[in-house]
Amino acid sequence: MPFDVILMDYHMPVMDGQTATRVIRALQTATHSPRVPIIGVTASAMPAECQGCLDAGMDEVLVKPFYVADLQKVLFRWMPFTTAS
């Protein structure tokens, strides 16, 4: 099942978000799959951590806590919404 967007937590057990993103990007490249937007989610607003997310292949980073409006803006930027006819 294809995904429209991935919300990727920076800190996860077993595999961190940066590593998981690199694995997803490598798989997409190897299988010639469409690039799914990956939005990093982190509690750290440190510029180096946010840049590390982008360097790993994430498309944008949201810093927790965030408002629903912040998430909506990011989703509208990265997801292809269509209207029902």
N, CA, C and O atoms as a GROMACS GRO file, in nm:
protein
  340
    1MET      N    1   0.084  -0.117   0.000
    1MET     CA    2   0.000   0.000   0.000
    1MET      C    3   0.089   0.124   0.000
    1MET      O    4   0.174   0.139   0.088
    2PRO      N    5   0.072   0.212  -0.096
    2PRO     CA    6   0.154   0.334  -0.100
    2PRO      C    7   0.111   0.434   0.007
    2PRO      O    8  -0.003   0.435   0.052
    3PHE      N    9   0.206   0.516   0.047
    3PHE     CA   10   0.180   0.618   0.147
    3PHE      C   11   0.189   0.756   0.082
    3PHE      O   12   0.266   0.775  -0.013
    4ASP      N   13   0.111   0.851   0.132
    4ASP     CA   14   0.116   0.988   0.081
    4ASP      C   15   0.223   1.070   0.150
    4ASP      O   16   0.284   1.157   0.088
    5VAL      N   17   0.247   1.041   0.277
    5VAL     CA   18   0.346   1.114   0.355
    5VAL      C   19   0.387   1.025   0.474
    5VAL      O   20   0.309   0.941   0.519
    6ILE      N   21   0.509   1.046   0.521
    6ILE     CA   22   0.557   0.973   0.639
    6ILE      C   23   0.595   1.076   0.744
    6ILE      O   24   0.671   1.168   0.717
    7LEU      N   25   0.541   1.059   0.865
    7LEU     CA   26   0.585   1.138   0.980
    7LEU      C   27   0.688   1.054   1.054
    7LEU      O   28   0.657   0.947   1.106
    8MET      N   29   0.812   1.104   1.057
    8MET     CA   30   0.924   1.025   1.110
    8MET      C   31   0.975   1.087   1.239
    8MET      O   32   1.027   1.199   1.240
    9ASP      N   33   0.961   1.014   1.348
    9ASP     CA   34   1.013   1.060   1.477
    9ASP      C   35   1.165   1.050   1.474
    9ASP      O   36   1.221   0.952   1.424
   10TYR      N   37   1.230   1.151   1.527
   10TYR     CA   38   1.377   1.154   1.530
   10TYR      C   39   1.431   1.046   1.624
   10TYR      O   40   1.524   0.973   1.590
   11HIS      N   41   1.372   1.038   1.744
   11HIS     CA   42   1.420   0.944   1.846
   11HIS      C   43   1.325   0.825   1.853
   11HIS      O   44   1.211   0.838   1.898
   12MET      N   45   1.373   0.710   1.808
   12MET     CA   46   1.294   0.586   1.816
   12MET      C   47   1.385   0.476   1.867
   12MET      O   48   1.506   0.482   1.850
   13PRO      N   49   1.326   0.375   1.930
   13PRO     CA   50   1.408   0.263   1.975
   13PRO      C   51   1.455   0.180   1.854
   13PRO      O   52   1.389   0.180   1.750
   14VAL      N   53   1.562   0.114   1.867
   14VAL     CA   54   1.622   0.023   1.769
   14VAL      C   55   1.684   0.101   1.652
   14VAL      O   56   1.805   0.088   1.628
   15MET      N   57   1.606   0.180   1.579
   15MET     CA   58   1.658   0.255   1.465
   15MET      C   59   1.609   0.399   1.474
   15MET      O   60   1.488   0.423   1.480
   16ASP      N   61   1.701   0.496   1.474
   16ASP     CA   62   1.659   0.636   1.484
   16ASP      C   63   1.599   0.682   1.351
   16ASP      O   64   1.613   0.615   1.248
   17GLY      N   65   1.534   0.796   1.355
   17GLY     CA   66   1.464   0.847   1.238
   17GLY      C   67   1.554   0.877   1.120
   17GLY      O   68   1.514   0.859   1.005
   18GLN      N   69   1.677   0.922   1.146
   18GLN     CA   70   1.770   0.950   1.036
   18GLN      C   71   1.806   0.821   0.963
   18GLN      O   72   1.807   0.818   0.840
   19THR      N   73   1.837   0.718   1.038
   19THR     CA   74   1.872   0.590   0.976
   19THR      C   75   1.753   0.532   0.900
   19THR      O   76   1.769   0.484   0.788
   20ALA      N   77   1.636   0.537   0.960
   20ALA     CA   78   1.515   0.486   0.894
   20ALA      C   79   1.489   0.561   0.764
   20ALA      O   80   1.450   0.501   0.664
   21THR      N   81   1.511   0.692   0.765
   21THR     CA   82   1.491   0.772   0.644
   21THR      C   83   1.590   0.731   0.536
   21THR      O   84   1.553   0.717   0.419
   22ARG      N   85   1.715   0.712   0.574
   22ARG     CA   86   1.815   0.668   0.475
   22ARG      C   87   1.778   0.533   0.414
   22ARG      O   88   1.796   0.511   0.294
   23VAL      N   89   1.727   0.442   0.497
   23VAL     CA   90   1.686   0.310   0.448
   23VAL      C   91   1.568   0.325   0.350
   23VAL      O   92   1.567   0.263   0.244
   24ILE      N   93   1.470   0.407   0.386
   24ILE     CA   94   1.355   0.428   0.298
   24ILE      C   95   1.399   0.490   0.166
   24ILE      O   96   1.357   0.445   0.059
   25ARG      N   97   1.484   0.592   0.171
   25ARG     CA   98   1.530   0.657   0.048
   25ARG      C   99   1.609   0.559  -0.040
   25ARG      O  100   1.594   0.560  -0.162
   26ALA      N  101   1.692   0.476   0.021
   26ALA     CA  102   1.769   0.378  -0.056
   26ALA      C  103   1.675   0.277  -0.122
   26ALA      O  104   1.696   0.239  -0.237
   27LEU      N  105   1.573   0.234  -0.050
   27LEU     CA  106   1.476   0.140  -0.106
   27LEU      C  107   1.398   0.204  -0.221
   27LEU      O  108   1.375   0.139  -0.323
   28GLN      N  109   1.359   0.329  -0.205
   28GLN     CA  110   1.288   0.399  -0.312
   28GLN      C  111   1.375   0.409  -0.437
   28GLN      O  112   1.326   0.389  -0.549
   29THR      N  113   1.501   0.439  -0.418
   29THR     CA  114   1.593   0.448  -0.531
   29THR      C  115   1.613   0.312  -0.598
   29THR      O  116   1.607   0.301  -0.720
   30ALA      N  117   1.635   0.210  -0.517
   30ALA     CA  118   1.661   0.076  -0.570
   30ALA      C  119   1.543   0.019  -0.647
   30ALA      O  120   1.560  -0.055  -0.743
   31THR      N  121   1.423   0.055  -0.604
   31THR     CA  122   1.302  -0.001  -0.668
   31THR      C  123   1.236   0.098  -0.764
   31THR      O  124   1.129   0.072  -0.818
   32HIS      N  125   1.301   0.212  -0.784
   32HIS     CA  126   1.247   0.317  -0.871
   32HIS      C  127   1.107   0.359  -0.828
   32HIS      O  128   1.021   0.388  -0.912
   33SER      N  129   1.085   0.360  -0.698
   33SER     CA  130   0.956   0.399  -0.642
   33SER      C  131   0.947   0.551  -0.631
   33SER      O  132   1.050   0.618  -0.623
   34PRO      N  133   0.826   0.604  -0.630
   34PRO     CA  134   0.811   0.749  -0.612
   34PRO      C  135   0.866   0.792  -0.476
   34PRO      O  136   0.862   0.717  -0.379
   35ARG      N  137   0.917   0.913  -0.472
   35ARG     CA  138   0.970   0.968  -0.347
   35ARG      C  139   0.853   1.016  -0.261
   35ARG      O  140   0.782   1.110  -0.297
   36VAL      N  141   0.834   0.950  -0.148
   36VAL     CA  142   0.730   0.987  -0.054
   36VAL      C  143   0.785   1.096   0.038
   36VAL      O  144   0.895   1.079   0.092
   37PRO      N  145   0.714   1.205   0.058
   37PRO     CA  146   0.762   1.308   0.150
   37PRO      C  147   0.777   1.251   0.292
   37PRO      O  148   0.688   1.182   0.342
   38ILE      N  149   0.890   1.280   0.354
   38ILE     CA  150   0.914   1.240   0.492
   38ILE      C  151   0.929   1.367   0.575
   38ILE      O  152   1.016   1.450   0.550
   39ILE      N  153   0.842   1.380   0.674
   39ILE     CA  154   0.843   1.495   0.764
   39ILE      C  155   0.901   1.450   0.897
   39ILE      O  156   0.843   1.365   0.965
   40GLY      N  157   1.014   1.507   0.933
   40GLY     CA  158   1.076   1.474   1.060
   40GLY      C  159   1.001   1.539   1.175
   40GLY      O  160   0.952   1.652   1.162
   41VAL      N  161   0.991   1.469   1.285
   41VAL     CA  162   0.927   1.521   1.405
   41VAL      C  163   1.025   1.502   1.520
   41VAL      O  164   1.068   1.390   1.547
   42THR      N  165   1.060   1.611   1.587
   42THR     CA  166   1.158   1.604   1.694
   42THR      C  167   1.123   1.702   1.806
   42THR      O  168   1.057   1.803   1.783
   43ALA      N  169   1.167   1.670   1.926
   43ALA     CA  170   1.147   1.760   2.040
   43ALA      C  171   1.264   1.856   2.054
   43ALA      O  172   1.259   1.948   2.135
   44SER      N  173   1.367   1.836   1.977
   44SER     CA  174   1.486   1.921   1.984
   44SER      C  175   1.482   2.025   1.873
   44SER      O  176   1.467   1.993   1.755
   45ALA      N  177   1.497   2.149   1.912
   45ALA     CA  178   1.500   2.257   1.813
   45ALA      C  179   1.644   2.295   1.778
   45ALA      O  180   1.668   2.400   1.718
   46MET      N  181   1.739   2.212   1.816
   46MET     CA  182   1.879   2.240   1.785
   46MET      C  183   1.899   2.240   1.634
   46MET      O  184   1.859   2.145   1.567
   47PRO      N  185   1.959   2.345   1.580
   47PRO     CA  186   1.978   2.352   1.435
   47PRO      C  187   2.053   2.232   1.377
   47PRO      O  188   2.021   2.186   1.267
   48ALA      N  189   2.151   2.180   1.448
   48ALA     CA  190   2.228   2.066   1.397
   48ALA      C  191   2.140   1.942   1.384
   48ALA      O  192   2.154   1.866   1.288
   49GLU      N  193   2.051   1.920   1.479
   49GLU     CA  194   1.962   1.804   1.473
   49GLU      C  195   1.863   1.818   1.358
   49GLU      O  196   1.839   1.723   1.284
   50CYS      N  197   1.806   1.937   1.342
   50CYS     CA  198   1.713   1.961   1.232
   50CYS      C  199   1.785   1.946   1.098
   50CYS      O  200   1.730   1.887   1.005
   51GLN      N  201   1.906   1.997   1.086
   51GLN     CA  202   1.982   1.985   0.962
   51GLN      C  203   2.018   1.839   0.935
   51GLN      O  204   2.020   1.795   0.820
   52GLY      N  205   2.047   1.765   1.041
   52GLY     CA  206   2.076   1.622   1.026
   52GLY      C  207   1.958   1.547   0.967
   52GLY      O  208   1.976   1.455   0.888
   53CYS      N  209   1.837   1.586   1.005
   53CYS     CA  210   1.716   1.524   0.948
   53CYS      C  211   1.709   1.552   0.799
   53CYS      O  212   1.681   1.462   0.720
   54LEU      N  213   1.733   1.676   0.761
   54LEU     CA  214   1.729   1.713   0.619
   54LEU      C  215   1.840   1.643   0.542
   54LEU      O  216   1.819   1.596   0.430
   55ASP      N  217   1.957   1.636   0.601
   55ASP     CA  218   2.070   1.569   0.535
   55ASP      C  219   2.044   1.419   0.516
   55ASP      O  220   2.096   1.359   0.421
   56ALA      N  221   1.964   1.360   0.605
   56ALA     CA  222   1.931   1.218   0.595
   56ALA      C  223   1.828   1.191   0.486
   56ALA      O  224   1.807   1.076   0.447
   57GLY      N  225   1.763   1.296   0.436
   57GLY     CA  226   1.665   1.278   0.330
   57GLY      C  227   1.523   1.317   0.366
   57GLY      O  228   1.432   1.301   0.285
   58MET      N  229   1.504   1.368   0.488
   58MET     CA  230   1.372   1.417   0.523
   58MET      C  231   1.346   1.546   0.446
   58MET      O  232   1.440   1.618   0.411
   59ASP      N  233   1.221   1.574   0.419
   59ASP     CA  234   1.187   1.691   0.340
   59ASP      C  235   1.162   1.816   0.423
   59ASP      O  236   1.178   1.928   0.375
   60GLU      N  237   1.124   1.796   0.546
   60GLU     CA  238   1.095   1.908   0.635
   60GLU      C  239   1.098   1.855   0.778
   60GLU      O  240   1.091   1.734   0.800
   61VAL      N  241   1.109   1.947   0.875
   61VAL     CA  242   1.114   1.907   1.016
   61VAL      C  243   1.014   1.990   1.095
   61VAL      O  244   1.011   2.112   1.084
   62LEU      N  245   0.933   1.922   1.174
   62LEU     CA  246   0.843   1.987   1.270
   62LEU      C  247   0.901   1.968   1.409
   62LEU      O  248   0.942   1.857   1.445
   63VAL      N  249   0.905   2.074   1.486
   63VAL     CA  250   0.956   2.066   1.623
   63VAL      C  251   0.838   2.056   1.718
   63VAL      O  252   0.746   2.138   1.714
   64LYS      N  253   0.843   1.955   1.806
   64LYS     CA  254   0.738   1.934   1.906
   64LYS      C  255   0.762   2.027   2.025
   64LYS      O  256   0.878   2.058   2.055
   65PRO      N  257   0.659   2.070   2.091
   65PRO     CA  258   0.519   2.054   2.053
   65PRO      C  259   0.484   2.150   1.939
   65PRO      O  260   0.539   2.260   1.930
   66PHE      N  261   0.393   2.108   1.854
   66PHE     CA  262   0.349   2.195   1.746
   66PHE      C  263   0.197   2.200   1.746
   66PHE      O  264   0.130   2.113   1.803
   67TYR      N  265   0.144   2.301   1.682
   67TYR     CA  266   0.000   2.318   1.673
   67TYR      C  267  -0.053   2.244   1.551
   67TYR      O  268   0.021   2.218   1.456
   68VAL      N  269  -0.180   2.210   1.554
   68VAL     CA  270  -0.243   2.143   1.440
   68VAL      C  271  -0.224   2.226   1.314
   68VAL      O  272  -0.202   2.172   1.206
   69ALA      N  273  -0.233   2.358   1.328
   69ALA     CA  274  -0.216   2.446   1.212
   69ALA      C  275  -0.077   2.430   1.151
   69ALA      O  276  -0.062   2.438   1.029
   70ASP      N  277   0.024   2.408   1.234
   70ASP     CA  278   0.161   2.385   1.183
   70ASP      C  279   0.166   2.257   1.100
   70ASP      O  280   0.225   2.254   0.992
   71LEU      N  281   0.104   2.152   1.151
   71LEU     CA  282   0.100   2.025   1.079
   71LEU      C  283   0.022   2.040   0.949
   71LEU      O  284   0.062   1.987   0.845
   72GLN      N  285  -0.089   2.111   0.954
   72GLN     CA  286  -0.168   2.132   0.833
   72GLN      C  287  -0.088   2.204   0.725
   72GLN      O  288  -0.093   2.165   0.608
   73LYS      N  289  -0.013   2.305   0.762
   73LYS     CA  290   0.069   2.378   0.665
   73LYS      C  291   0.169   2.286   0.597
   73LYS      O  292   0.187   2.290   0.476
   74VAL      N  293   0.233   2.202   0.677
   74VAL     CA  294   0.332   2.109   0.623
   74VAL      C  295   0.265   2.007   0.531
   74VAL      O  296   0.314   1.980   0.422
   75LEU      N  297   0.153   1.953   0.574
   75LEU     CA  298   0.084   1.854   0.492
   75LEU      C  299   0.035   1.914   0.360
   75LEU      O  300   0.046   1.850   0.256
   76PHE      N  301  -0.018   2.035   0.364
   76PHE     CA  302  -0.062   2.100   0.240
   76PHE      C  303   0.055   2.126   0.147
   76PHE      O  304   0.039   2.124   0.024
   77ARG      N  305   0.171   2.150   0.203
   77ARG     CA  306   0.290   2.176   0.122
   77ARG      C  307   0.339   2.048   0.051
   77ARG      O  308   0.388   2.055  -0.061
   78TRP      N  309   0.325   1.933   0.116
   78TRP     CA  310   0.388   1.811   0.066
   78TRP      C  311   0.292   1.706   0.011
   78TRP      O  312   0.335   1.615  -0.059
   79MET      N  313   0.165   1.716   0.041
   79MET     CA  314   0.071   1.612  -0.003
   79MET      C  315  -0.013   1.660  -0.121
   79MET      O  316  -0.058   1.774  -0.123
   80PRO      N  317  -0.033   1.574  -0.218
   80PRO     CA  318  -0.116   1.609  -0.332
   80PRO      C  319  -0.265   1.588  -0.300
   80PRO      O  320  -0.317   1.477  -0.316
   81PHE      N  321  -0.331   1.692  -0.257
   81PHE     CA  322  -0.474   1.681  -0.226
   81PHE      C  323  -0.556   1.696  -0.353
   81PHE      O  324  -0.524   1.777  -0.440
   82THR      N  325  -0.660   1.619  -0.362
   82THR     CA  326  -0.752   1.632  -0.474
   82THR      C  327  -0.892   1.649  -0.418
   82THR      O  328  -0.921   1.608  -0.306
   83THR      N  329  -0.977   1.710  -0.496
   83THR     CA  330  -1.114   1.728  -0.452
   83THR      C  331  -1.202   1.626  -0.523
   83THR      O  332  -1.176   1.588  -0.637
   84ALA      N  333  -1.305   1.583  -0.454
   84ALA     CA  334  -1.398   1.486  -0.513
   84ALA      C  335  -1.481   1.555  -0.620
   84ALA      O  336  -1.518   1.672  -0.605
   85SER      N  337  -1.509   1.483  -0.729
   85SER     CA  338  -1.590   1.545  -0.836
   85SER      C  339  -1.733   1.503  -0.827
   85SER      O  340  -1.815   1.545  -0.909
   0.00000   0.00000   0.00000
